[in-house]
Amino acid sequence: MRVTIFGATGLLGQALMDEWRDDEVTGLGSADADIRSPEQVSTVIARHCPDWIVLAAAYTDVDGCESHRDLAFAVNCDGAVNVFDGKHDQPYEVDAPLAPQSVYGESKAAAEKQIRDIYPDCCILRTSWVFGVGGKCFPDTILKLAATRKELEIVNDQRGCPTYTVDLARAIQQLCRKGATGTVHATNSGDCTWFDFGSELVKASGLDVQVRPTTSDRFVRPAKRPAYSVLSSSSLCQYGVVMPSWQEATQRYLAERERATRNQVG
Ligand SMILES: NC(=O)c1ccc[n+]([C@@H]2O[C@H](COP(=O)([O-])OP(=O)(O)OC[C@H]3O[C@@H](n4cnc5c(N)ncnc54)[C@H](OP(=O)(O)O)[C@@H]3O)[C@@H](O)[C@H]2O)c1
C-alpha cells in the first residue's frame, strides 16, 4: 500500500516514519506541502496517489493558538479539510460531541466536524500528552530542568494519559490495516497527573532532584487546560489494539533519548 504522512517532520510524524514498515511511505513537512494551500495538497496527493493518508500536521502550540486564532484555524481546520477535501477516493468515518476549552481545541473540533461531513467513514484519532524523541515535549523539558536544579514543582491537578510517539505510530499503523473508522482514542494505558509523570521521569532517570506537587494557578498560561482529559481506551480495544502502560513507555523513551543524545555527541 502507499501511505502519505503529512506532518512527517513533527514529533509524531518522525515516529510514524521510523515505525511504518512494509508499505511505500512518503513523509511530508510544511516545506513539501503547506496544508493551508489546497493546490499544494492536491499536487502532492496526485503525485503520490496514496491508499492511506495520515494527517499528523497541525499548529500544536496550544498557547500560541490563543493569540494566533486565524493561524490555528487556517492550519488545524482549513488545512485538515484541504487534506480531506472530498476530491479523493479514500473512505473514512464519524463521531462524538465536543466542548473545546481553548482556541487550539476549537480549531481541532471544527476540523473534525467538517471532515466527518466530507468523509462519514473517516478515522479520526484523538490522543493526549504526546511525548517522544525529536521535538519539544513535557519529559524533555522536565529532564532539562532536572539537570540544572535540585527541586522541581509540577502541577498535580491536571490528569491525563501520556502517549509515547513510538506506541502511537504503531497503533496508527495497525488501525489503518484494520480499516478503522469513526473516532478512536489512542493513548498509553493508565493515567496520571503531570506531577506523577514528572516524578516517574526523575526516578527512572536516577536523578537526585526533589519533585514537589503544585497547582495550575501557580503556572498561569494563555490557554486553559482541562483538569481531567483521560481518554477511554474502549474504542481502541474494539480493534484489538492494546497500548503499553505509560510507565513502561517512559522507560523506553528514556532509553531512546539516551541513545539519541549519545549519537549526537558521537
Ligand atoms: N503533542 C501533543 O501533546 C498532542 C496531544 C494531542 C494531540 N496531538 C495531535 O497530534 C498530531 C501530531 O502532533 P505533534 O505533536 O507531532 O506535532 P508537532 O511536533 O508540532 O509537528 C507539527 C507538524 O505539522 C507540520 N505543519 C505545521 N504547520 C503546517 C502547515 N501549514 N502545512 C503543513 N504542515 C504543517 C509541521 O511541519 P514542519 O515541521 O515541516 O513545519 C510538523 O511536521 C497533531 O494533530 C496534534 O494536534 C498532539
The ligand as a Gaussian input file, in Angstrom:
#p B3LYP/6-31G(d) Opt

LIG

0 1
 N        1.765000      16.984000      21.155000
 C        0.705000      16.633000      21.875000
 O        0.766000      16.555000      23.126000
 C       -0.587000      16.278000      21.217000
 C       -1.687000      15.933000      22.015000
 C       -2.897000      15.609000      21.402000
 C       -3.000000      15.636000      20.027000
 N       -1.930000      15.984000      19.263000
 C       -2.086000      15.993000      17.806000
 O       -1.195000      15.023000      17.238000
 C       -0.811000      15.471000      15.930000
 C        0.721000      15.474000      15.829000
 O        1.223000      16.409000      16.794000
 P        2.797000      16.609000      17.048000
 O        2.968000      16.852000      18.494000
 O        3.566000      15.524000      16.358000
 O        3.022000      17.982000      16.266000
 P        4.398000      18.814000      16.053000
 O        5.574000      18.082000      16.603000
 O        4.124000      20.214000      16.495000
 O        4.564000      18.806000      14.464000
 C        3.680000      19.518000      13.685000
 C        3.833000      19.061000      12.259000
 O        2.872000      19.789000      11.495000
 C        3.536000      20.332000      10.374000
 N        2.878000      21.571000       9.992000
 C        2.613000      22.653000      10.767000
 N        2.013000      23.614000      10.030000
 C        1.892000      23.101000       8.761000
 C        1.377000      23.600000       7.558000
 N        0.825000      24.808000       7.465000
 N        1.434000      22.806000       6.461000
 C        1.969000      21.568000       6.514000
 N        2.475000      21.037000       7.637000
 C        2.450000      21.801000       8.738000
 C        4.973000      20.573000      10.812000
 O        5.771000      20.628000       9.649000
 P        7.217000      21.393000       9.617000
 O        7.940000      20.988000      10.863000
 O        7.854000      20.840000       8.377000
 O        6.912000      22.852000       9.562000
 C        5.222000      19.329000      11.659000
 O        5.580000      18.237000      10.835000
 C       -1.466000      16.849000      15.728000
 O       -2.710000      16.684000      15.076000
 C       -1.719000      17.321000      17.159000
 O       -2.776000      18.252000      17.220000
 C       -0.703000      16.302000      19.820000

